[in-house]
């Protein structure tokens, strides 16, 4: 056996070993390898909807920042409201006022993935709140929201179960 062939065998062996060790690690680190939190919340403060008042989307048809004074913990996240009245409405029926798909971008969920949101990019459709990533995604969402909702409803349980 010549010494010139040993480095190639060693390199091949090392490559196989590294591949065997790193491939499973790489799969674990992909975004879809982890289950999503049921509620999309901020890293600091654990705020749902980035601290915006979810009731205001329904009552004022616009995003309004919540106040720390009117806050409740629900489903592992902190929800803020702009008034005691809105806090009371949320507490009486949180499922009614919570955004669909845990407050993740509704369009992204319809594509079987997740994305954050801009609270200003929203739609209230048939009594449900949908949030989106940005203005351009929201425009796309609005053009075919019925089809996107069907797809997102199908993918959402899988995204939170992984």
N, C-alpha and C positions, 0 to 999 in steps of 0.2 A: 504494500500500500504506500503510495507516495504522500509526502507531506503537503503537497499542493492541494490534494483533495480534502484534507482534514478541515481547513478553514471553511470550505463550502458546506461540509456536513455539519460542522459546529454552528455555522450561521443558520442553516436550515433547521437544526434542532432548536436553536434559541428562538428563531421565528415561530416555530410551532408551539413552543412553550409559552412565549409571550402572547401569542394569539389565544391559546387555551386559557391563559390567566386574565387577559385584558378584555376579551370579547364579552364574557359574562358581566364584567364590571361596566363596560360600555352600555350594555343593555339596561343595566340597573340605573344608569345615570341619564337615560333618555327621559324627556318630560312625560311621555305616556307610560313609563314604568311605575309611576307613583299615582296613587289615587289623589284626586283633587280634594281639598277641604270642601265641605258641603257649602260653605259660605266664603266667597272671595272677600278677603279683608286685608287691610294695610299691615305692613310689617311692624310699624310703630303705632301703637294704640289699638291694634286689632279692630279697626273700624270697618264696618260693612258699608258699602257704597261710598267709600272714601269719606265718610262722615256726613254725607248728605241725607236729608230728611226724605225717606221713601214715601211717606204719606203725602208730602207736598206735590209729588209727581201727579197724584190723583186729584188732590183738592185745588191746587194752583196751576196745574199743567206746566210746571217748570221746576227745575232743580233749585233747591234752597239748602244752603249749608245748615247742618244741625248744630246744636249748642250742647256743650258738655253737661250743662245743667239738666238737660232733658235726655237722659241716656238710659238704655236698658241692655242687659246681656241676653241674647237669644241665639240659640244654636251655636254657641261657642264664639260669637262675635259681639262687638259693641255697636249698637245702633243708636244714632243720634237724631234728634228732632228739633225743629225750630220753635216748638211751643209745647206746653203741657197738654194742650188739646190734641195735638198730633201724636204725642207719646201715648196718650190714653187710647186713641183710635188704633194705634199699632198694637198695644197690649191687648185690646179686645179681640183682635183677629190678625195676628202677625202674618199668616199665610196669604191673606188678601193683599197685604201691602209689600211684602218681601218681593224682590225682583225674581224673575224666572231664572233658572239655571244657577242659582246661588249668587247671582250678581256678576257672573262672568259675562264676557262679550257673547251675546246671543248668536251673532253670526259665526263666531269661532266655534261655538258648540255645535252649530249646524254643519260644520266641517269636521267634526269629530276631534276637536282640539280645544284648547282654552286660550284666552287672552284677557288682559286687564280691560279696564273701561275708562272712559271719560264721562263723568256724571252728566255732562250737558248733552250727551248723545243718547237719547232715550226715545222710546215709543210706548205709549199705553194703548194696548190693543185688546179689545174684548175683555176689559177689566183686569188685564195683566200687564206688569211692567217689564219691559225688555231694555237692557242697556247694551251699548256697543262701544267698541274700541276707540273709534275716532269718527270725524265727520264723513269722511269718504266711505268708510265701512257702513255707517248708518244710512247713507244714501243708497248704497247697494242693497242693504237690508230692506229698506222701504219699498224697493221695486218689486220684491217677490217674497215678502215676509211670511205669507201663508205657507209657501213651500219650505222656507227655511225653518219655520216653527215645527213642521212635521218632521223634518230631519233632526232638528235639535232635540225634540221630544224623544226621538229614537235613540240618539247617542248619549244623552245626559246620564241615564242610569249606568251606562258602561264607564263613563268618565269618572264618576265618583266611586265606582266599585273596584277599580284597579288597585 
